[in-house]
Amino acid sequence: MTAEKRERPEGAILQGDMMEYRFHPSILAADFKNLGRDIEQVVQAGADGIHIDVMDGDFVPQISFGMPVIRSIRSSTDVTFDVHLMVANPERYIETFVDCGADIVTIHAEATRDVENALKQIRRAGVRVGLALNPGTSLSTLDYIIDDVDMVLLMTVNPGFGGQKYIEKATRKIKALRAMARNEDRELDIEVDGGVIAENLHTVLEAGANIIVMGSAVFNGDPAANTARFKEEIARFSS
């Protein structure tokens, strides 16, 4: 299954206050020795996509998945691969990750000297364009490039480690970004990644996020049962 043959996912469609909600478990928290099994479990339980955190040991201190792993798991499922590049100078790798099967490629605004060109590079590669902002990065970063992105990933922990606690101040940032998107009349996906658990899931949804990434809350315990439970909570909120 090559990247060229796969049907790419559509974006969120906002109609007034209606939007599409999605749930993307982060396999950074999965059992690596049983990665294929864990992915199969969450997909069968209703996950809309798989969030794949690629870390290079430079932009962030940890090292995680590389191209061979993504290519290997790509052959096992057609679900959306939401590839989050926590790497320095991501321009070097965009086409390679698309070739491995990424459907969404997200880069960090803080990781490149020419973010506009990098976003256009993703667009040319034929996949959805994501831009990630660290907790301390201002939304003003988007002032001149918001039209170049399909999704903004708001980090609600500092990137690089799983299992961190949600930064409460991030809720205001989610609200502000949703307001910005509406003011710009943009059909913008807002993804939230970091510390989302059952107790604050409704908080981030109410603030305006529509793509939810959860790692430890899914894979600590029964991944299938946890996925089904969180999908049900999201469906209840959006109904």
N, C-alpha and C positions, 0 to 999 in steps of 0.2 A: 504494500500500500504506500504509494508515493505521495508527497505533498501535492503534486500537480493533479492527481486523480481524486483527491478528497474534496467534497463539497464544503465550502467555507461557511461558517455560521453567520447569520444576519445579526444586525445590531439591535439594541433595545428600541422599541417603538413607543414613544410617549404620546399619548392622546389626552390632552388635558392633564388630569392627575393620575392617569392610568399608565403603568409601565410594566415591563416584563421583569420578573424577579428570577434570579438564578442562584444556585448553590454549588460552589466549587471547593470540595475538600482539598486541603493541601497535603500532598503526599510526603512533605518534609517530616511529618509526624508519623508516617506509616512504619510498619515493620519491614525494614529493608530486605531482610532475608526471605520475606514472603510478599514482596511488593506486588507481583502480579495478582496474587490472591486478594490482597487488600483493595486494589483498584477494582477488581471484578465485583467485590462485595458492595462497594459504595455506588458503583454504576448500576448494578442490579437493584439497589435500594432507591434509586432515583436521582443520583447526583447529575447535575446538568453539565458539569465539566470537571476537569482535574486541574488543580493549580500546581504548577511545577516551579519551585524556587531554585533557580540556578545561581549558585554563589561561587565566587572565584578566589576567595582568600585574599583579595586585594581591596575591592570596594567595600566588602564586608569581611570579617576575620575568618569565617567558616568556608569550607569547600563542600559542595553538595553534588548535584547531578551534572553529568556531562552529556555530550551528544550520543554516545553509544547506548546509554540507559534510555534516553527518550526515544531513540529510534526503535529500540527493542520493545518497549511497552506500547508504542504507537501501533504495532501490528496486532495488538490484542483487543483494541476497542476503537469505535468511531466517535466516541464522546469528545467534546471540545477540549483541546489541550491549550490551557491558559499559561503561557510560559513567561515567567517573571524573571527578567535578567538583572540580578543584583551583581553586575560586573562592571569593571572600569572599561571605558572605551567600547561600548557595546556594538558600535558600528562594525567591528571586526567579525562579528558572529551572527548577525541578523539573518543573512541568507542561509547559513548553515543550519540554524535552528528551524527555519521555515522548511528546509529540505528534510529535516528530521521529523516533521509533522506538526509543528506549532500552528494553531489556528488564530491565536492572539499572541502578539509579542509586545511585552511591556518593558520599557527601559526607564531608568531613573534620570530625572532632570539633573541630578547632582553628579552623574557619572560621565557626562560628555561635555565637550567644549562647544559643540554645535548641535544643540538639541533639535532645532528645526530641520536640519539636514538628516539627522538620524531618524526622525519621525517620517520624513518623506521616503527614506530608504525602506522602512517597514511597509509603507503604502505600496511602493513599487514591487515589493516582494509578494503582494497579493493577499495579505492577511490583515486582520484587524489591528488597529494601532492603539497601544496603551502607553500612558505616561504615568510613572509613579512619583509621588512626592513624599519625602520623609516628614516626620512630625514637625520638625522645625523649619520646613521649607514653606514659604509664603505662597498663597494662591495667586499672588500677582505674577508668579512665574508663567501663568497661563494667559496673561493679558494679550499677547500677540500670537499665540500658537493654539488656542483652544479650538480653532477650526481645523487643525491638523490632526486631532485625536478623536477616536471613537470612545475611549474609556480613560478615565483618570482613576488610578489606584492610590487611595489615601492610606499610607502606612499609619496604623494606630498603635504601633510599637516601633522602637528603633530597630532597623533591619539587621538581620544576621543570625538571630537565634529564635528557635521555636519556644512556645510555652510561656511567653512573657505576659504581663498584665496589661490590659487595655488602658491607654492613656485617656483619661476622662475628658481632657480639653479637646480631644479630637472630635467630639460630638459637634461642637460649634463649627469646626472646620467643614464637616460633612454638610451641615445645614447651609453654610455660606456657599459652598460649591454648588449645591443643588439650586440655590437662589441665583447664582451666577449663570448657570446653564439655562434656567428659565428666562432670565433677563436677555440672554443672547439667543433665545428661541432655539436652543440646541438639544437634540435628542442624544444626550450624553449618558453613557453608563458610568456609574460611580461604584467602584469596587472598594471594599474595606478589608484590610488584611492585618491581623495582629490582635490577639487577646480576646477575640469574639467568642463568647460562651453563651449558654442558655440564659443567664441572668441579664445580659446586655444586648441580646439579639434584637429585641424589639426597639431598643434605644437607637441602634444604628439604622434600622429600617425606617423608623419614624423620622430620623434626621434627614433621610434622603438617599441612602445607599440602596442599590438594587442588585448588586452582585456581592454575595457574602462568601468570604474565604474563612474556613475553620480548619484547624489542624489537630491539635491535641484533644479538643473537645469531641472530635470524630473518632480518632484512632486510639484513644485511651479507653479501652473497653471493647464493645462490640461495634465495629465500624458500620455494619449494615443497619443495626437497630438505631444507632445514633444518627446516621444519615436520614433514615426514614422519619425520625422524630423532628429533626431540624427542618426538613422539607415540609412537614406538616405544619410546623409553627410559621414558616414563611407563607405557606398557602393560606393559613388562617388570617395572617396579617393583611394579605393582599386581597382577600375576598370582600 
